Amino acid sequence: MAFDWDAFETELSMAAAKAVREMVEAADAETPYAVAFSEFYAETTGVIYLPNLALATEESVDDPDCRFSPPDWEYQHYEWADTDPQWGERLSAAVTGLPRAQWEQEWERFAEAMLNIAARTRTALVADGTLPADAVVYLDDEDAELLVRSLTADELRRHFPEYVAAAETERNVLAMPVEQRVSALAAAAGLAPGPPTELGRERAIELLLDTGTAAVPVGIAALGHPETAWVGAKLLADLNIATPEVLDALWAALPLRGNAHDWVATALGRLGVGLEVLARTELPAGSRSAAVAAPYRSFRDQGRGHPPLDYTLLAAGLADPSVAPIVAEDLKPGRGYCTLDAADLPGTRLGLDHSKPLIRCHAVIVISDLIGPMGPGNLDSDEVKALEKRIDELAADDPDSEVRRLAGYRART
């Protein structure tokens, strides 16, 4: 049966209004200025939990840094959504196990419902005098996406000017000619000297990646400075532009000094020349192993693209006794593997039958993710069945206990 979103919104709007009235009553003569739904938690293809509900009053929040920090507020109502229909349990049951694409649709519907609940709650409580007319009722999520959507432009300007400033800065930067835009983004990302901006380092790097080839000189220039070399190397890897100019600059910076992880070697590995790094036996083992492990780790997913994956490089690294133990440690299950796309499948499918147990472990995990609920769901059904059959066989018959364990776990889920 489809989840009844209309009833969900109606009943939880009433429940939220009732809970806020109780908190206002507990606050006695204090002046409320904000109500927040906070502490959102969800697992992609898994549970979606209902948020907490909190009230802030002028008298109870005396620290300016906590003015819009709901976990620090005195008045909390953790059971506000414990209604007879048990909407929280019903929601998680309805979405758990859905394929990724369908789950994401349900998440967006949940977000829409929470935005409606917040708006209805504020309307009801201002109308009956529980809240003053200038009080805000908003969603306090970690990345502030729902926060921005839950407030009016005027409320954002008054209470969250940093988000308004960041949005305005981004609009101004995107309106610049490409060369000027790249310079501004490089400064905001900490890759080049320049004044601080409201944009934020992570967003600046995202926008820098969007400029593509125009960002290459920024990454190369950053390699020349010890404090920015690793960020420059990662930018070049994420850009996925393996021109002779880029490769020459990375080779010149190898190995990266004074860093626990050689991001230059990692970049070379991700750009398709890991075998060449491995062959440079005069390099530190940490650099060579970083180049070997790089294409198989989750850092690969942060880039604009990547070469199709196969296990040639990893097999060579595991055959080299000087780096094999480091590579094996870096790629232990649970360390964070890359996410496959359809172009990776021909090369990784062969890993299920590889002689090296670590490669079979990696292939079992990444292929199971690709064909499971977290995957795109658009693969050929016969191909998926064949892969599932092979993973079932590994769960039953593989000579390595870790491969059997991982294949058995993936087969059950």
N, C-alpha and C positions, 0 to 999 in steps of 0.2 A: 504494500500500500504506500502511495506517495506521501511524503511528509507534508503535514498541513501547516504551511508557512503562515497563512492568514490567521489561523487560530493561535499559532505560536506568538505572533506579534500582538494580537489582541490581549491574550491572557498575561503575557509577560509585561506588557505596558501597564496593565492594572497592578500587577505584582510589584513592579518597580515603583510606581507612584505610592503604593501602600508602604513600601519599605522606606522611602524617603520621608514620608510623613512621620513614621516612627522615629527616624533619626533626628528629624527637626524637633520633634517633641522631646527627645532625650537631650537635645542641645538647649532646651528651655528658651531663654530670651536672647540667645545668640543670633547673629545675622548670617544666614547662609549666602554664599556667593558662588558656589560651584557644586555640581554633582557629576561624578564620573563613573563610567563603566570601564574597569581596568583589569589588568592581568589576563589578557586574552591568551589562550593556549590551544594549539591545534597541531595535529600530526598529519602530514599529507598522506592521503588514502586511509587515514585512521580517524581518531576521535577529534571532535570539536567540543571544547568545554565552554560553558557559559562564563562570562566574566564576573568579577566581583563588583559590588556597588558601594560607593563611598560618598560622604558629604563633607564639604569644607565650610567652615564659618570664619568670619573675620576674627573672632575672639580666640578660636582654638588653633589657628595656624599663625604663629608669630615669626616663623623663619621664612624670609623671602624666597629662599631656595626651595622651600617645600610648598609654596603657594599653589602650584599645579602639579604636585607629586602625590597622587592618591594613596599609594602605600604608606605614606607618612602622616595621613590625616587621622584624627582621633576617631571619627565616626565611620564605622564600617558595618556593612550588612552582608555577611557571607552567605546567608540562607535566603536571600531575597527571591531566588528563582525556584525554591523548593515548593512548587505548587502541586496540587493533586495529580494533574496529568503527567508529572515528572518529565517536563520538557527537556531537561538536560540529558537525562538517560536516553530518552527517545531520539534526541538529535544525534548523539554519538552512535547509537545503534543503527540509525538510518544511513550514516555516511561512512562508517567503518567498513573497509574492504572494497569501496568503490574504486574503479580504475581512475588513474590520476586526472585525466581530462574531465571526467564526470564529477570527481570530488572537487576539483577547482571550481566548477560551475556551482556546486552546492555551497562552497565556501563564499562565493560572491553573493549568493542568495542569502546566506547567513549574515554577511556584512550589511547587505541592504536592510534586512530585518532589524538588525541592531541599530542602524541609523534611524529607522522608523520608530523603534521603541524609544530611543533617546528623545526624538522630536515630540512624540506623543506624551511622554512623561513630562517634559518641560511645559508643554501647552496646558496639560491638566493641572500642574502644580502652581503655575503662575496664575491661572484662571481662578483657583480657589484660595489664593493668597498664601499658600505654603512657602513659595519661593518669591523673592522680589523680582520685578520685571527685568532687571539687568543681570540676573543669575544665569550662569551657563550650565548646560547639561551636554556632556560630550563623551566621546569614546577615546580612551587613552591607550592606544596600541603602541607596540615597541617601535615600529618604523614611522609612526605618525601619519600613515596614509588615511586611516579612518578618522583620526583626530581632525585632520584638515577638512575631510568631507563632512564632519558632524557639526562644524561651526560656520557661522556666517562670515563674510569678508570683514565686517566691522568687528566681530568678536575675535577673529584671528589677529587683526591689527592691534586691538587693545590688550589681549592676553598672551598672545604667542607671536610677538613681532619678529622673532628670529626666523620663523617659517616664512613669513611674508618677505622678509629681506632676502632669504635664500632663493625664493621663487623669482623675485625681481632681479636678483643678480644673475640667475640662470637665464632669464629671458634676455637680459642685456648682453650677456656673453654669446648666446646663440645668434644674436643679431649682428655680431661682428663679422667682418671678413675672415676667412679661414685662418690666415696667417696670424692675425691679431688674436683671434679666438684661441688658437693653440698656445700662444704666449701667455694669455690670461689663465688658461686652464693649467698650464704647466706650473705657474706660480701658485695657484690655489691648491694644486696637488702636492706641493712641496718638492717638485722636481727642478725648479729654477727659482732664482731670487725674485722677490716681488712682495707687494703688500698683502696682508691677510684679507680674505674675503669671507662673506657669510655662506659661500657655496658649500663648503665642507670638502675634505680631502677625498673621500670615497666617491662622492658624486662627481667631483672634478675629474677623477681618473676614468669614470664611466663615460663621461662626455668626451674626454680625450681619446679614448678608444674608438668612439663613434666617428672621429675625424679620419681614421684609417691611416693611409700613407703619410698624411701631413704630420702625424705625431711621431714618426720615426726619428727625425732629428732631435726631438726632445729626449727620447730614450737613449740615443747614442751619446748626447751631451751629458746626460746624468751618469753614464758609466765612468766618466772622468773624475768624479768626486766621491771620496770614500763614504760620505754620509748619504748619498743618493744612488750609489752604484747598484745596490740590490733592487731598488724600486725601478730604476731604469731597465735593468735586465728583465724584471718581471713584466714591465710594460711592453718590451719588445717581444717577449714570448706570447703575451696576451694578444698583441696585434696580429700575430701569425703571418708575418711578412718576412720570408726567409731570403731576402735579396743578398747578393754578395756584400754590399755595404753593411748590412746588419750583421751578417755572420763574421765579417772581418773585424768589426768593432767588438763583438762578443769574444772572439778568439783573443784579441789583444788584451782584454780585461780578465782573462782566465789565468790562474784561479783567482777567485774573489778573496781578497785578504781581510782578515779580522772579522769574519762572519761565520757563525756556527753552521750555516747552511749556504752552500755555494749556489746562489741564484743565477749566476752567469752560466755555470755548467747545466743547471736545470733548464735555462732558456735554450741552450744549444740542443739538449735532449728533446725538448718539446718541438723544436723547429726541424727535427729530422736528422740531426748529425750526431746522435748519441754514440753510434759505433765509432766515429772518428775520435770523440772524446775518450772513450774507453780504451782505444788503441794507444793513446798518449800515456805510456807507462810512467813517464817522468812526473806526471801530475799527481797531486795528493789523492789518496784512495777516496777521501770524502767527496772530492770534486767528480771523480770518475763515477762513483756510485750514484751521485745526485743526478748525473746525466742519464744513467741507465733507468733509474726509478721514475724520473719525471713524467714520461708519457702515460704512466699507469696510475698516477695519483690524482686526487680530486682537484689539485691546483689547475689541471688541464681544463677543467670545466669553466674556469673564469675567463677564458679567452674568446676571441671572436671566431675562432675556428681551430682546426688541428689536422694533421695528416691522419689518414685512416690507421687504426691501431692494428698491430700484429705483435707477435711475441719474439721476433728475431733478436731485437736488442736485449730484451730481458733474458732470453736463453743465453746469449753471449756473456752477459754480466754474471749470471749464475755459474757459468763455466769457468770464470776467472777467479781463482782462489783469493786474490788480493782484495777483491771487492764483494765477492758473493755473500759473506756474512753481513756486511752493511746493507746490501740490497735486500737481503732476506728480512732483516730487521725493519727496514723502511717500508716494506710491502707486506708485513704481517697482516692477516685479516683483522679488520677493525681500525686500521691506520688511515682509512679514507681512500677509496678507490675512485677512479674516473667513472663518469656516466657515459654509457655507449649511445651512439646513434646508429641508424641503419647502415651507414657506410663502414662502420667498425666491425660489423658482424662477420663478414667473410674471414677476416684475419683472426678474430677472437674465437670463432667457432672451433678452429683447429687447436686452440688451447685446451679444450676439454679432453683431448687425447694425447697431450704432450707428456713426455717422459718425466718432466720435472713437477713434483707435487705442488710447489708454490704457484707455478703457472696454471695448473689445473684448478687450484683454489681461486686464483684471481678470475679465471674464466667462468667458473661456476657462479661466483658472486655477481660479476658485472652482467653476464648474460641473463641470470635469473632476474636481476633488476630490470633489464631491458624488456623481457617478455612477461614480467609480472605486472601487478597493479600500478607500480610507479612508472612503467614504460609508456610509450606513446600510444600503444594499442592499435597501430596501423600496420603491423607486420603480417606477412602471409601466414594464414592459419596452419597450413601444412608444415611450414618451416618451424613455427612455434611448437607444434606437437612433436616434431622430431627432436627439437632441443630439449623439451620436457622429458621425453623418453630417455635421452642420453643422460640427463642429470639424474633421473631415477636409477639408471643403471650404475652410475658412479656412487650413488648413495648406498647401493646394495653391495657392489663388488670392488670398489677401488681399493688397491692395496694400502693406501695411506689413510690413517684414521681421521686426520683433519679434513681431507677431501670428502670422506664419507659423511662426517658430521655436517659440514657446510652444505653438501648436496642434499642431505636428508632434511636439513632445516629448510632449505629453499623449496624442496619438493613438497613439504607440508604446508608452506605458506603460498 
